[in-house]
Amino acid sequence: MCGIAGFVSAEPPPGAEALLARMTGLIRHRGPDGAGFHTGPTAFLGHRRLSIIDLAGGSQPMYNEDRSLAIVYNGEIFNHASLRPALENAGHRYASHCDTETILHAFEQHGPACLDLFRGMFSFAIWDSRRRLLFCARDRLGIKPFYYFFNGSAFVFASEIKAILAHPAVPTSLNPEVLPEVLAFGYTGGDGTLFAGIRKLPPGHHLTLDLSGPAPRLDIRRYWDVPAPGEPPRFPLPSSPREWIAETRRRLEETVRMRLMSDVPLGMFLSGGVDSSAIAALVQRQSSSPLNTFAVGYSEAPYSELSYASRVARSIGTEHRQVVLSSSDFFNALPRLLWHEDEPIAWPSSVPLAFVSSLAAQHVKVVLTGEGSDELFGGYERYRWTLLNRRAASLYSIVPASARAGLRSWLGSSSALGANLRRRLLHSFLGRDSSIESLYLDNFYAAFGLAQQNRLLASPPGAVYGPWLSFFDSRPTATPLARMLYADQKTYLVELLMKQDQMSMSASIESRVPFLDHTFVEFASYVPDSLKIHRGTQKYILKRAVEDLLPRDIVHRRKMGFPTPLRQWLLAPAAAPLYGILTARDSFLASCLDRSEIARLVERHRSGAEDATDRIWRLLNLELWAGLFLTGSRQPHDSLLPSGELSQPLAV
C-alpha cells in the first residue's frame, strides 16, 4: 500500500521537480517509509512507500530493463508470484521479488490485457517514454483510489485529491453540478467529485494519455464488469443448495489465504458481525500464533458492538484490543478526517474507523476487513424491505391513484397516529409511490429528498439519482435484487471502499478486503436470489457456509451496521457550537443554500419536532469541508467543541 501522484505535460510548469515533491509530501501518511521520483522531461511520477512486500527491493518508481517504462503503483497483486514464471520464460528479467515488477513486465508483454491476469487491489500509472504514452488503471471493484484532472494540456493524478490541488493548473473550486447528489447521498456515484475538473477513474477501467500526436488524447475504457444476466458462466456452477454453500466456503477460504501475503505483521478489524468474524476465524485457523484483532465502540452500550467483538475474539483465540470513543473525540476529529478524505464524510462510521486504524497501527501494518459481503449477498435490511414493498405495491396498484395519494397525504400529517407508527407507514408502500426512487432511494438512502432540496437550492436540482439509476436501468432483465446489488456495488460500495482506504491510510496501515476478490464477486453474482435472502434470512448462503466457525448467536445476530449515538449527541446542550457553524451568516452553506431553511431545520431538530440527524450531519460535513478546502477558514486540527462530553441529551 502506498501513495502515488504525478503529472504529464508537453510543457511542465516551472519548478516541476519541487512541485512533484510537494504533491507527494501531502500524502506522506500513505507511505512514511520512503519516497521516489521520476522527473521529466515530460512525465513526472512520484511515490510514497509503505513497505509490505520485499522490504529491501521494492522501491519506486520502478523501471523495466531498458528503462523505457516507469511505474508508480499503489496496492497488492496477490497472485504475482504465480505470474512470474511465464514472464521470465518470455525473456523478462526481474531485479526484485515484489509485485510491482510483475505489473511492469506483464504490461510489456500483454499491454492493457495484462489487467485480466491480476487478482488484487491496485491503482497505477506507467509512463512509456518511447511511445510518449501514459497508461493508468484501477482495480475492478475500486478498492484503491485514482483521481485525475485533465484540461487538454496538463494531466495530473494522485491517490488523494489534495495532491492534485497542489498543481498550478488545477483550480480549487466547487463543482455545483454534484451538490444535489451530495446533499442526498453524501457522495457522488459517478466519476465526478465536489471539485471542479477533478474526476475519479471508475473501477474496472483503464486510461491512456497519448502525447505522440499534435495534441494530447485521453481514452478511458472498461476492462471488467460483474457478469450480466444471460452471459455464459465464467466457470462451472453448483447444481444444488448444498453444493452452493460448500463452494462459497471453499472460495472464501481461498481468497482469505491469498490476502495473508505479507512481510510485515498482519491483523484484523473485528466488529463481531458475521463478515469480519468469519474472516478472522479463517485467518486464525491458518496461523500458528494468535491473530491481532482490533475493535472500536462507544460508552453508550446500545450503539456499541464491543461485547460481540470480544466474544468472537475469545471464541477463536485472538489477541484482542479495543478503543472506546467519546463524543468530543468524535467531533474534534472531524476536521482532520475531512482533510484526509478530501470530500464530506458520508457516514459517521468513518470516524470510529479512523480511531481503530490508529490503534491497529501501533501493532501491525496490514489489516483484513469484512467489507463487501452485504453488497454481494443482500445483507442490508433495505434489500428485503424493498422487495416486500415492491410486491405489496404491485397489489396495491388496483386502488385508484387518487385514493392512494389521499392516504399518503393523510399519513404525512395525521395526528391520529403515533409518531413511530406514522414513520413506519410512511416508509412502506402505503406512504410511497411504486418507483424504485421512492421505495428504495428516498426511503433508505437520501438525507435530503427532492422536495427538501427544492426548498434548499436556488434552482431545482438536476438528476440527483442519475448515477445509481444508470446502473440499475442498465440491467433490465435481471431480478430486482440483482439490479439493486449491482447498482450498489457500482456506487455505494465504491464510496465505502474509499472511506476505508482514506481512514486506514490516515494511520499508515494497509487494509485488505477478502470478499472483494473479483473471482469471488463473479461467483456471488451467480448465486440464486433464494440463497441470498432465504425465508427472511439475509446473507443466508454465507451464514450457512461459515456456521461451523463461530458461535451460533454471532452468525445469526441482527446486523447493527456500525451505529453511532449521533442523534443523542446532537440533542445535548453542549452541541450548540455545531449549530452555530451551520447557521453563521458568513458560512459556505449560506452562499449556496437557503439559510432560513437551514435555520428552520435546526430549530425543528433541536426542539424534537423532527429527527433531522442525517441532514444535520450532511450539512455539517459540507460546511467543514468548504472551510478546509475552499475558503481556508478552518484548519485540519481545529477543535469543534470545548472539552467535555455530550452526555446529557435534551428532554424531548
C-alpha positions as CSV (number, residue, x, y, z in Angstrom):
1,M,0.0,0.0,0.0
2,C,1.4,3.3,-1.0
3,G,0.5,6.7,-2.4
4,I,1.1,7.9,-5.9
5,A,1.0,11.3,-7.6
6,G,2.3,12.9,-10.7
7,F,1.6,14.9,-13.9
8,V,2.3,14.7,-17.6
9,S,2.5,17.7,-19.9
10,A,4.4,18.7,-23.0
11,E,5.3,21.9,-21.2
12,P,5.8,21.1,-17.5
13,P,5.3,24.1,-15.1
14,P,8.4,25.9,-13.7
15,G,9.9,24.1,-10.7
16,A,8.3,20.8,-11.7
17,E,10.6,18.7,-9.5
18,A,9.8,20.7,-6.4
19,L,6.1,20.6,-7.3
20,L,6.2,16.8,-7.5
21,A,7.9,16.6,-4.1
22,R,5.2,18.9,-2.7
23,M,2.4,16.8,-4.1
24,T,3.8,13.6,-2.7
25,G,4.6,15.3,0.6
26,L,0.9,16.0,1.0
27,I,0.2,12.2,1.0
28,R,3.2,11.2,3.1
29,H,0.8,9.4,5.5
30,R,0.2,6.9,2.8
31,G,3.8,5.9,2.6
32,P,6.0,7.1,5.5
33,D,8.8,4.5,4.7
34,G,10.2,6.3,1.7
35,A,9.8,8.4,-1.4
36,G,10.9,8.2,-5.0
37,F,10.6,10.3,-8.2
38,H,10.8,10.0,-11.9
39,T,11.4,13.5,-13.3
40,G,10.9,14.8,-16.8
41,P,11.2,15.9,-19.4
42,T,7.5,15.2,-20.0
43,A,6.4,12.8,-17.2
44,F,6.8,13.4,-13.5
45,L,5.8,10.4,-11.4
46,G,6.0,10.4,-7.6
47,H,5.6,7.7,-5.0
48,R,5.3,7.3,-1.2
49,R,6.1,3.9,0.1
50,L,4.5,1.8,2.9
51,S,6.8,-1.3,2.9
52,I,4.8,-4.5,2.9
53,I,6.4,-6.9,0.3
54,D,10.2,-7.1,-0.5
55,L,11.1,-4.5,2.1
56,A,14.6,-4.1,0.7
57,G,14.0,-4.2,-3.1
58,G,10.6,-2.7,-3.7
59,S,11.3,1.0,-4.0
60,Q,9.5,3.0,-6.7
61,P,9.4,4.4,-9.3
62,M,10.4,1.0,-10.8
63,Y,11.8,0.6,-14.4
64,N,12.0,-2.2,-16.9
65,E,15.3,-3.5,-18.3
66,D,16.0,-0.7,-20.7
67,R,14.3,2.0,-18.5
68,S,11.8,2.9,-21.3
69,L,8.9,2.2,-18.8
70,A,8.5,3.7,-15.4
71,I,5.7,2.7,-12.9
72,V,4.3,4.1,-9.7
73,Y,1.8,1.8,-8.1
74,N,-0.5,1.5,-5.0
75,G,-1.9,-1.8,-3.9
76,E,-1.2,-5.5,-3.9
77,I,-1.3,-8.2,-6.7
78,F,-1.9,-11.3,-4.6
79,N,-1.2,-13.8,-7.5
80,H,2.0,-12.1,-8.7
81,A,4.3,-15.0,-7.8
82,S,2.3,-17.4,-10.0
83,L,2.5,-14.9,-12.9
84,R,6.3,-14.6,-12.7
85,P,7.5,-17.9,-14.3
86,A,5.6,-17.3,-17.6
87,L,7.0,-13.7,-17.8
88,E,10.5,-14.9,-17.1
89,N,10.1,-17.6,-19.7
90,A,9.2,-14.9,-22.1
91,G,12.5,-13.2,-21.5
92,H,11.8,-10.7,-18.8
93,R,14.5,-10.2,-16.2
94,Y,13.5,-9.5,-12.6
95,A,15.6,-7.4,-10.3
96,S,13.3,-7.8,-7.2
97,H,10.7,-10.1,-5.6
98,C,7.9,-7.6,-5.5
99,D,4.6,-7.4,-7.3
100,T,5.3,-4.0,-8.8
101,E,7.8,-5.5,-11.2
102,T,5.3,-8.2,-12.3
103,I,2.9,-5.4,-13.3
104,L,5.6,-3.7,-15.3
105,H,6.7,-6.9,-17.2
106,A,3.1,-8.0,-17.7
107,F,2.3,-4.7,-19.3
108,E,5.4,-5.0,-21.5
109,Q,4.3,-8.5,-22.6
110,H,0.5,-8.0,-22.9
111,G,-0.3,-4.3,-23.0
112,P,-3.7,-3.4,-21.4
113,A,-4.7,-7.1,-21.4
114,C,-2.3,-7.6,-18.5
115,L,-5.1,-6.4,-16.3
116,D,-7.0,-9.6,-16.9
117,L,-4.2,-11.5,-15.2
118,F,-4.2,-9.7,-11.9
119,R,-6.0,-10.7,-8.7
120,G,-5.7,-7.9,-6.2
121,M,-6.3,-4.3,-5.4
122,F,-4.4,-1.6,-7.3
123,S,-4.1,1.7,-9.0
124,F,-1.0,2.6,-11.0
125,A,0.5,4.8,-13.7
126,I,3.1,3.6,-16.3
127,W,5.0,6.1,-18.4
128,D,6.2,4.7,-21.8
129,S,8.9,7.2,-22.9
130,R,9.3,5.6,-26.3
131,R,5.7,5.9,-27.3
132,R,5.1,9.1,-25.2
133,L,2.1,7.4,-23.6
134,L,0.8,7.2,-20.0
135,F,-1.2,4.1,-19.1
136,C,-3.2,4.2,-15.8
137,A,-5.5,1.6,-14.3
138,R,-7.8,1.0,-11.3
139,D,-8.8,-2.4,-9.8
140,R,-12.1,-4.0,-10.7
141,L,-14.1,-3.1,-7.6
142,G,-12.5,0.3,-6.8
143,I,-10.6,-0.8,-3.6
144,K,-7.7,1.6,-4.4
145,P,-8.4,5.2,-5.4
146,F,-7.3,7.1,-8.5
147,Y,-8.2,10.7,-9.1
148,Y,-7.2,12.8,-12.1
149,F,-7.5,16.3,-13.7
150,F,-7.1,16.9,-17.4
151,N,-7.6,20.3,-19.1
152,G,-6.4,19.3,-22.6
153,S,-2.8,20.0,-22.0
154,A,-1.9,19.1,-18.4
155,F,-2.8,15.7,-16.9
156,V,-2.5,15.5,-13.1
157,F,-3.2,12.4,-11.0
158,A,-2.9,11.2,-7.4
159,S,-4.2,8.8,-4.8
160,E,-5.8,11.7,-3.0
161,I,-7.4,14.9,-4.3
162,K,-5.3,17.2,-2.1
163,A,-2.1,16.3,-4.0
164,I,-3.8,17.2,-7.3
165,L,-4.9,20.6,-5.9
166,A,-1.2,21.5,-5.4
167,H,-0.6,21.7,-9.1
168,P,-0.9,25.2,-10.5
169,A,-3.1,24.2,-13.5
170,V,-5.8,22.9,-11.1
171,P,-8.4,25.3,-9.8
172,T,-9.7,24.9,-6.3
173,S,-13.4,25.5,-6.8
174,L,-16.8,23.8,-6.2
175,N,-18.4,21.6,-8.8
176,P,-22.0,22.7,-8.3
177,E,-23.4,20.0,-10.6
178,V,-22.9,17.3,-8.0
179,L,-24.1,19.3,-4.9
180,P,-27.7,17.9,-5.1
181,E,-26.3,14.3,-5.2
182,V,-24.0,15.0,-2.2
183,L,-27.0,16.5,-0.2
184,A,-29.0,13.3,-0.9
185,F,-26.3,10.6,-0.6
186,G,-23.3,12.3,0.9
187,Y,-21.1,11.3,-2.0
188,T,-21.0,11.2,-5.8
189,G,-21.9,7.9,-7.5
190,G,-20.4,8.8,-10.9
191,D,-16.9,9.8,-11.8
192,G,-17.3,13.4,-10.7
193,T,-16.1,15.0,-7.4
194,L,-17.1,18.1,-5.4
195,F,-14.0,19.8,-7.0
196,A,-14.5,21.3,-10.5
197,G,-12.5,19.4,-13.1
198,I,-11.2,16.6,-10.7
199,R,-12.6,13.1,-11.6
200,K,-12.4,9.5,-10.4
201,L,-11.2,6.8,-12.7
202,P,-14.1,4.3,-12.5
203,P,-13.4,0.9,-11.0
204,G,-12.6,-1.7,-13.7
205,H,-11.4,0.9,-16.1
206,H,-8.0,1.9,-17.6
207,L,-6.9,5.2,-19.0
208,T,-4.5,6.1,-21.8
209,L,-3.0,9.5,-22.3
210,D,-1.3,9.7,-25.7
211,L,1.2,12.6,-26.3
212,S,2.5,11.2,-29.6
213,G,0.3,13.4,-31.8
214,P,-0.2,17.1,-32.3
215,A,-2.4,17.3,-29.1
216,P,-2.8,15.1,-26.1
217,R,-5.6,12.5,-26.4
218,L,-7.3,10.9,-23.4
219,D,-9.0,7.5,-23.8
220,I,-10.9,5.7,-21.0
221,R,-12.1,2.1,-21.4
222,R,-13.8,-0.5,-19.2
223,Y,-11.9,-3.8,-18.9
224,W,-14.1,-5.7,-16.4
225,D,-17.7,-5.9,-15.1
226,V,-19.8,-8.1,-13.0
227,P,-21.4,-10.9,-15.2
228,A,-24.6,-9.7,-16.8
229,P,-27.8,-11.7,-17.0
230,G,-27.7,-14.2,-19.8
231,E,-23.9,-14.1,-20.1
232,P,-22.4,-17.6,-20.2
233,P,-21.0,-18.6,-16.8
234,R,-17.3,-18.0,-16.4
235,F,-16.8,-21.2,-14.5
236,P,-18.9,-24.4,-13.7
237,L,-21.7,-23.6,-11.4
238,P,-23.0,-25.7,-8.4
239,S,-26.2,-27.6,-9.0
240,S,-27.8,-27.8,-5.5
241,P,-28.0,-25.6,-2.4
242,R,-25.6,-27.9,-0.6
243,E,-23.1,-27.5,-3.4
244,W,-23.5,-23.7,-3.5
245,I,-22.8,-23.5,0.2
246,A,-19.8,-25.7,0.0
247,E,-18.4,-23.7,-2.9
248,T,-18.9,-20.4,-1.1
249,R,-16.8,-21.7,1.8
250,R,-14.1,-23.1,-0.5
251,R,-13.8,-19.8,-2.4
252,L,-13.8,-17.7,0.8
253,E,-11.0,-19.8,2.2
254,E,-9.0,-19.3,-0.9
255,T,-9.4,-15.5,-1.1
256,V,-8.6,-15.1,2.6
257,R,-5.5,-17.3,2.2
258,M,-4.3,-15.1,-0.7
259,R,-4.6,-12.0,1.4
260,L,-2.2,-13.2,4.0
261,M,0.7,-12.4,1.7
262,S,2.9,-10.0,3.8
263,D,6.4,-9.5,5.0
264,V,5.1,-7.4,8.0
265,P,2.7,-8.1,10.9
266,L,-1.0,-8.5,9.9
267,G,-4.2,-8.1,11.9
268,M,-8.0,-7.9,11.6
269,F,-10.7,-5.3,12.2
270,L,-13.3,-7.2,14.2
271,S,-16.8,-5.8,14.6
272,G,-18.4,-9.0,16.0
273,G,-20.6,-9.4,12.9
274,V,-20.6,-12.5,10.8
275,D,-18.4,-11.0,8.0
276,S,-15.4,-9.9,9.9
277,S,-15.8,-12.7,12.4
278,A,-15.7,-15.4,9.7
279,I,-12.6,-14.0,8.1
280,A,-10.9,-13.7,11.5
281,A,-11.7,-17.3,12.2
282,L,-10.3,-18.5,8.9
283,V,-7.2,-16.5,9.4
284,Q,-6.7,-17.8,12.9
285,R,-7.0,-21.4,11.6
286,Q,-4.1,-20.7,9.3
287,S,-1.9,-19.0,11.9
288,S,0.5,-20.6,14.4
289,S,0.1,-17.7,16.8
290,P,-2.8,-15.6,18.0
291,L,-4.1,-13.1,15.4
292,N,-4.2,-9.5,16.3
293,T,-7.8,-8.2,16.3
294,F,-9.0,-4.7,16.8
295,A,-12.4,-3.2,17.7
296,V,-13.9,0.2,18.3
297,G,-17.1,1.3,20.1
298,Y,-18.8,3.8,22.4
299,S,-19.5,4.0,26.1
300,E,-23.2,4.2,25.1
301,A,-24.0,0.5,25.1
302,P,-26.9,0.4,22.6
303,Y,-24.5,1.8,20.0
304,S,-21.5,-0.4,20.7
305,E,-20.6,-3.8,19.3
306,L,-17.6,-4.2,21.5
307,S,-19.1,-7.1,23.6
308,Y,-19.8,-9.0,20.4
309,A,-16.2,-8.5,19.1
310,S,-14.8,-9.6,22.5
311,R,-17.0,-12.7,22.4
312,V,-15.7,-13.7,18.9
313,A,-12.1,-13.0,19.9
314,R,-12.4,-15.3,22.9
315,S,-14.1,-17.9,20.9
316,I,-11.4,-18.1,18.2
317,G,-8.4,-17.2,20.4
318,T,-7.1,-13.9,19.1
319,E,-5.0,-11.2,20.7
320,H,-7.8,-8.6,21.1
321,R,-7.6,-4.8,21.7
322,Q,-10.3,-2.2,21.6
323,V,-10.7,1.6,21.7
324,V,-13.7,3.5,23.2
325,L,-14.7,6.8,21.6
326,S,-16.2,9.8,23.4
327,S,-18.3,12.5,21.8
328,S,-15.5,15.1,22.0
329,D,-13.1,12.6,20.4
330,F,-15.6,12.1,17.6
331,F,-16.4,15.7,16.8
332,N,-13.0,17.2,17.3
333,A,-11.5,14.6,14.9
334,L,-13.8,15.7,12.1
335,P,-11.7,18.5,10.5
336,R,-8.6,16.3,10.4
337,L,-10.5,13.3,9.0
338,L,-12.2,15.5,6.4
339,W,-8.8,16.7,5.3
340,H,-7.8,13.0,4.9
341,E,-11.0,12.1,3.0
342,D,-10.8,15.3,0.7
343,E,-14.6,15.4,0.5
344,P,-17.5,15.5,3.0
345,I,-17.7,12.3,5.1
346,A,-20.8,10.4,4.1
347,W,-21.2,8.3,7.2
348,P,-20.4,8.8,10.8
349,S,-18.8,5.3,10.9
350,S,-15.7,6.8,9.1
351,V,-14.7,8.4,12.4
352,P,-14.5,5.2,14.5
353,L,-12.8,3.5,11.6
354,A,-10.0,6.1,11.8
355,F,-9.6,5.5,15.5
356,V,-9.5,1.8,15.2
357,S,-6.9,2.2,12.4
358,S,-4.7,4.3,14.7
359,L,-5.0,1.6,17.4
360,A,-4.1,-1.1,14.9
361,A,-1.1,0.9,13.5
362,Q,0.6,0.5,16.9
363,H,0.8,-3.2,16.4
364,V,0.5,-4.1,12.7
365,K,1.0,-2.7,9.2
366,V,-1.8,-4.7,7.4
367,V,-5.4,-5.4,8.4
368,L,-8.1,-7.5,6.8
369,T,-11.7,-6.3,6.9
370,G,-15.2,-7.7,6.2
371,E,-16.3,-5.0,3.7
372,G,-18.3,-6.0,0.7
373,S,-20.3,-9.0,1.8
374,D,-23.6,-7.2,2.2
375,E,-23.4,-5.9,-1.4
376,L,-22.7,-9.4,-2.7
377,F,-25.3,-11.4,-0.7
378,G,-28.0,-8.9,0.2
379,G,-27.1,-8.3,3.8
380,Y,-28.8,-4.9,4.3
381,E,-32.3,-4.7,5.6
382,R,-33.2,-2.3,2.8
383,Y,-33.0,-5.1,0.2
384,R,-35.5,-7.3,2.0
385,W,-37.9,-4.4,2.8
386,T,-37.7,-3.0,-0.8
387,L,-38.6,-6.4,-2.2
388,L,-41.6,-6.8,0.2
389,N,-42.7,-3.2,-0.6
390,R,-42.5,-3.8,-4.4
391,R,-44.6,-6.9,-4.2
392,A,-47.2,-5.2,-1.9
393,A,-47.2,-2.0,-4.2
394,S,-48.0,-4.2,-7.2
395,L,-51.1,-5.5,-5.4
396,Y,-52.0,-2.1,-4.0
397,S,-51.9,-0.6,-7.5
398,I,-55.5,-1.8,-8.0
399,V,-56.6,1.0,-5.6
400,P,-57.4,4.2,-7.6
401,A,-54.4,6.6,-7.8
402,S,-56.4,9.4,-6.2
403,A,-57.2,7.3,-3.2
404,R,-53.5,6.2,-2.8
405,A,-52.4,9.9,-3.0
406,G,-55.0,10.9,-0.4
407,L,-53.9,8.2,2.0
408,R,-50.2,9.3,1.6
409,S,-51.2,12.9,2.3
410,W,-53.2,11.8,5.4
411,L,-50.3,9.7,6.8
412,G,-47.9,12.6,6.4
413,S,-50.0,15.0,8.5
414,S,-52.4,13.0,10.7
415,S,-52.2,13.4,14.5
416,A,-54.4,10.4,14.9
417,L,-51.4,8.1,14.6
418,G,-48.4,7.9,17.0
419,A,-45.2,9.3,15.6
420,N,-43.4,5.9,15.4
421,L,-46.3,4.2,13.6
422,R,-46.7,7.1,11.2
423,R,-43.0,7.0,10.4
424,R,-43.2,3.2,9.7
425,L,-46.2,3.6,7.5
426,L,-44.5,6.4,5.5
427,H,-41.6,4.1,4.8
428,S,-43.9,1.4,3.5
429,F,-45.7,1.1,0.1
430,L,-48.7,3.0,1.7
431,G,-46.7,6.1,2.1
432,R,-44.8,6.0,-1.2
433,D,-45.3,5.5,-4.9
434,S,-44.1,2.3,-6.5
435,S,-41.0,3.7,-8.2
436,I,-37.5,2.4,-7.2
437,E,-36.6,6.0,-6.5
438,S,-39.3,6.3,-3.9
439,L,-39.3,2.8,-2.4
440,Y,-35.5,2.4,-2.3
441,L,-33.5,5.6,-2.7
442,D,-35.8,8.1,-1.0
443,N,-36.7,5.5,1.6
444,F,-33.3,4.2,2.7
445,Y,-30.6,6.5,1.1
446,A,-31.5,10.1,0.8
447,A,-30.9,12.6,3.6
448,F,-32.4,15.4,1.6
449,G,-35.1,14.2,-0.8
450,L,-36.2,16.2,-3.9
451,A,-38.9,18.2,-2.1
452,Q,-36.4,19.2,0.6
453,Q,-33.8,20.2,-2.0
454,N,-36.3,22.3,-3.8
455,R,-36.6,24.4,-0.6
456,L,-32.8,24.5,0.0
457,L,-31.4,25.2,-3.5
458,A,-32.0,28.4,-5.6
459,S,-32.8,26.3,-8.7
460,P,-34.4,22.8,-8.9
461,P,-31.9,20.0,-8.5
462,G,-30.9,18.0,-11.6
463,A,-30.7,14.2,-11.9
464,V,-30.0,13.6,-8.2
465,Y,-30.2,9.9,-8.6
466,G,-28.7,9.7,-12.1
467,P,-25.6,7.6,-11.5
468,W,-27.3,5.0,-9.4
469,L,-30.2,4.7,-11.7
470,S,-27.9,4.4,-14.7
471,F,-26.5,1.2,-13.3
472,F,-29.9,-0.1,-12.1
473,D,-31.5,0.6,-15.5
474,S,-28.6,-1.0,-17.4
475,R,-29.7,-4.5,-16.5
476,P,-33.5,-4.6,-17.1
477,T,-33.6,-8.3,-17.4
478,A,-32.0,-9.0,-14.1
479,T,-34.1,-9.7,-10.9
480,P,-34.9,-6.7,-8.7
481,L,-32.5,-7.9,-6.1
482,A,-29.7,-8.4,-8.6
483,R,-30.3,-4.9,-10.0
484,M,-30.1,-3.3,-6.6
485,L,-27.0,-5.2,-5.7
486,Y,-25.3,-4.2,-9.0
487,A,-26.1,-0.5,-8.6
488,D,-24.9,-0.5,-5.0
489,Q,-21.7,-2.3,-6.0
490,K,-21.0,0.4,-8.6
491,T,-21.8,3.4,-6.3
492,Y,-22.4,2.9,-2.6
493,L,-19.7,0.2,-2.2
494,V,-17.1,2.3,-4.1
495,E,-17.7,5.1,-1.5
496,L,-17.4,2.6,1.4
497,L,-14.1,1.4,0.0
498,M,-12.8,5.0,-0.4
499,K,-13.8,5.6,3.2
500,Q,-11.9,2.5,4.3
501,D,-8.8,3.4,2.2
502,Q,-8.6,7.0,3.4
503,M,-9.2,6.3,7.0
504,S,-6.8,3.4,7.3
505,M,-4.2,5.2,5.3
506,S,-4.6,8.2,7.6
507,A,-2.9,5.9,10.2
508,S,-0.4,4.5,7.6
509,I,-1.8,1.0,7.5
510,E,-3.0,-1.2,4.6
511,S,-6.5,-2.7,4.6
512,R,-7.5,-5.7,2.5
513,V,-10.9,-6.9,1.6
514,P,-11.1,-10.7,1.0
515,F,-14.8,-10.6,0.0
516,L,-13.9,-8.4,-3.0
517,D,-11.6,-10.7,-4.8
518,H,-13.1,-10.3,-8.3
519,T,-13.5,-14.0,-8.8
520,F,-15.4,-14.2,-5.6
521,V,-17.6,-11.3,-6.7
522,E,-18.2,-13.1,-10.1
523,F,-19.2,-16.2,-8.2
524,A,-21.6,-14.3,-5.9
525,S,-23.3,-12.8,-8.9
526,Y,-24.4,-16.3,-10.0
527,V,-25.8,-17.3,-6.6
528,P,-29.6,-17.6,-6.8
529,D,-31.6,-14.9,-5.0
530,S,-33.3,-17.6,-2.9
531,L,-29.9,-18.4,-1.3
532,K,-29.1,-14.8,-0.6
533,I,-32.3,-13.9,1.1
534,H,-34.0,-17.1,2.3
535,R,-37.2,-17.1,4.3
536,G,-36.3,-13.7,5.7
537,T,-32.7,-14.6,6.5
538,Q,-30.3,-12.3,4.7
539,K,-26.8,-13.5,3.6
540,Y,-28.2,-17.0,4.1
541,I,-25.6,-18.8,1.9
542,L,-22.7,-17.1,3.7
543,K,-24.1,-17.8,7.2
544,R,-24.6,-21.4,6.3
545,A,-21.0,-21.6,4.8
546,V,-19.3,-20.3,8.0
547,E,-21.7,-21.5,10.7
548,D,-19.2,-24.1,12.0
549,L,-16.6,-21.4,12.6
550,L,-18.4,-19.2,15.1
551,P,-21.0,-19.3,17.9
552,R,-24.5,-19.5,16.5
553,D,-25.6,-16.3,18.2
554,I,-22.9,-14.4,16.3
555,V,-23.7,-15.9,13.0
556,H,-27.4,-15.2,13.2
557,R,-27.5,-12.0,15.2
558,R,-29.2,-8.9,13.8
559,K,-26.9,-6.6,11.8
560,M,-26.1,-3.4,13.6
561,G,-24.1,-1.7,10.9
562,F,-21.6,0.3,13.0
563,P,-24.2,2.6,14.6
564,T,-23.2,5.9,16.2
565,P,-25.0,7.8,19.1
566,L,-25.1,10.8,16.8
567,R,-28.7,11.8,17.5
568,Q,-28.2,11.7,21.2
569,W,-25.0,13.8,21.0
570,L,-26.6,16.4,18.7
571,L,-29.5,16.9,21.2
572,A,-27.2,17.7,24.0
573,P,-26.9,21.4,25.0
574,A,-23.2,21.3,24.6
575,A,-23.7,20.7,20.9
576,A,-24.6,24.4,20.4
577,P,-21.3,25.3,18.8
578,L,-22.0,22.8,16.0
579,Y,-25.3,24.6,15.2
580,G,-23.5,27.9,15.2
581,I,-21.3,26.6,12.5
582,L,-24.3,25.7,10.4
583,T,-26.2,28.9,10.8
584,A,-23.4,31.5,10.6
585,R,-24.2,34.4,8.2
586,D,-20.7,34.1,6.6
587,S,-20.8,30.3,6.2
588,F,-20.3,28.5,2.9
589,L,-23.8,27.0,3.3
590,A,-25.3,30.5,3.3
591,S,-23.6,31.1,0.0
592,C,-25.2,28.2,-1.8
593,L,-28.3,27.1,0.2
594,D,-31.3,28.9,1.7
595,R,-30.1,30.0,5.1
596,S,-33.6,30.4,6.5
597,E,-34.4,26.8,5.6
598,I,-31.3,25.6,7.4
599,A,-32.3,27.6,10.5
600,R,-35.8,26.1,10.4
601,L,-34.4,22.6,10.1
602,V,-32.0,23.2,13.0
603,E,-34.9,24.6,15.2
604,R,-37.2,21.7,14.4
605,H,-34.4,19.2,15.2
606,R,-33.3,20.8,18.4
607,S,-36.9,21.1,19.6
608,G,-37.6,17.4,19.0
609,A,-40.3,18.2,16.4
610,E,-38.3,16.3,13.7
611,D,-35.4,13.9,13.6
612,A,-33.0,15.5,11.1
613,T,-29.8,13.8,12.3
614,D,-28.8,12.6,8.9
615,R,-29.4,16.1,7.4
616,I,-27.6,17.9,10.1
617,W,-24.6,15.5,9.6
618,R,-24.7,16.2,5.9
619,L,-24.7,20.0,6.3
620,L,-22.0,20.0,9.0
621,N,-19.7,18.0,6.8
622,L,-20.3,20.2,3.8
623,E,-19.6,23.3,5.8
624,L,-16.4,21.9,7.4
625,W,-15.2,20.6,4.1
626,A,-15.6,24.0,2.4
627,G,-13.8,25.7,5.3
628,L,-10.8,23.4,4.8
629,F,-10.6,23.3,1.0
630,L,-12.4,26.3,-0.5
631,T,-12.5,29.3,1.9
632,G,-9.5,28.5,4.1
633,S,-11.4,29.4,7.2
634,R,-10.6,26.2,9.0
635,Q,-7.6,24.0,9.7
636,P,-7.4,20.2,10.0
637,H,-6.6,20.3,13.7
638,D,-9.2,22.8,14.7
639,S,-11.5,21.8,17.7
640,L,-15.2,22.0,17.1
641,L,-16.2,21.6,20.8
642,P,-14.8,22.6,24.1
643,S,-13.6,19.9,26.4
644,G,-16.4,17.8,28.0
645,E,-18.9,15.2,26.8
646,L,-22.2,15.5,25.0
647,S,-23.7,13.1,27.6
648,Q,-26.8,14.9,28.7
649,P,-29.4,15.0,25.9
650,L,-32.3,17.4,25.9
651,A,-35.6,16.1,27.1
652,V,-37.9,15.7,24.1
